[in-house]
Amino acid sequence: MEIEVDKTEVSKSEFKARALEYFRQVEASGESVVVTDHGKPALEVRPYRSDERDPLDVLRGSVVRFEDPTAPVDVEWEAAQ
């Protein structure tokens, strides 16, 4: 039996019955599977990634660019008294 590659969510009971198939799917595709409990995400099964990556590669694309980060903001502050 083959598992759909685009399926990313699966119930706990279905995962329990077919865990080995889902493990193989994650290994082959590199995409994670979210296991749900009563329709709410509970666990995520994803491929292992070594921590030996360059820290800058991990952060690449995650920082928002600010044109002038030291410019004053347009917000009024209330000082604690």
C-alpha positions as CSV (number, residue, x, y, z in Angstrom):
1,M,0.0,0.0,0.0
2,E,1.4,3.4,-1.0
3,I,0.9,6.6,1.1
4,E,0.0,9.9,-0.6
5,V,3.1,12.1,-0.7
6,D,1.1,15.4,-0.4
7,K,-0.7,14.2,2.8
8,T,1.0,16.0,5.7
9,E,-1.6,15.3,8.5
10,V,-2.6,11.9,9.9
11,S,-4.6,10.9,12.9
12,K,-2.9,9.1,15.8
13,S,-4.9,5.9,15.2
14,E,-3.9,5.9,11.5
15,F,-0.3,6.7,12.3
16,K,-0.2,3.8,14.9
17,A,-1.5,1.3,12.3
18,R,0.9,2.5,9.6
19,A,3.9,4.0,11.4
20,L,6.6,2.2,9.5
21,E,5.1,3.3,6.2
22,Y,5.1,7.0,7.4
23,F,8.7,6.7,8.6
24,R,9.7,5.5,5.2
25,Q,7.8,8.3,3.5
26,V,9.5,10.9,5.7
27,E,12.9,9.4,4.9
28,A,12.3,9.2,1.2
29,S,10.6,12.6,0.7
30,G,12.3,14.7,3.4
31,E,8.9,16.2,4.2
32,S,7.4,16.0,7.7
33,V,4.2,14.3,8.8
34,V,2.0,16.0,11.4
35,V,0.2,13.6,13.7
36,T,-3.2,14.9,15.0
37,D,-5.1,14.1,18.2
38,H,-8.9,14.8,17.7
39,G,-8.1,17.0,14.7
40,K,-5.4,19.1,16.4
41,P,-1.7,18.8,15.7
42,A,0.0,16.9,18.5
43,L,3.3,15.6,17.0
44,E,5.6,16.2,14.0
45,V,7.7,13.4,12.5
46,R,10.5,14.9,10.4
47,P,13.9,13.8,9.0
48,Y,16.8,14.2,11.4
49,R,19.1,17.1,10.5
50,S,22.6,17.2,11.9
51,D,23.5,20.2,14.1
52,E,26.8,20.4,12.2
53,R,25.4,23.1,9.8
54,D,26.8,26.6,9.7
55,P,24.8,28.8,12.1
56,L,24.5,31.4,9.4
57,D,22.9,28.9,7.1
58,V,20.4,28.1,9.7
59,L,19.4,31.7,10.1
60,R,19.6,32.6,6.4
61,G,16.3,34.1,5.2
62,S,14.8,34.4,8.7
63,V,15.8,38.0,9.4
64,V,13.6,40.9,8.3
65,R,15.5,43.7,6.6
66,F,15.2,47.1,8.1
67,E,16.2,50.1,6.1
68,D,17.0,52.3,9.2
69,P,16.9,50.2,12.4
70,T,17.9,53.2,14.6
71,A,15.2,55.5,13.4
72,P,12.6,56.6,16.0
73,V,9.3,54.7,16.0
74,D,6.0,56.5,15.6
75,V,4.6,55.2,18.9
76,E,3.8,57.1,22.1
77,W,5.2,55.5,25.2
78,E,3.8,55.8,28.7
79,A,6.4,55.9,31.4
80,A,5.9,54.0,34.6
81,Q,5.6,56.3,37.6
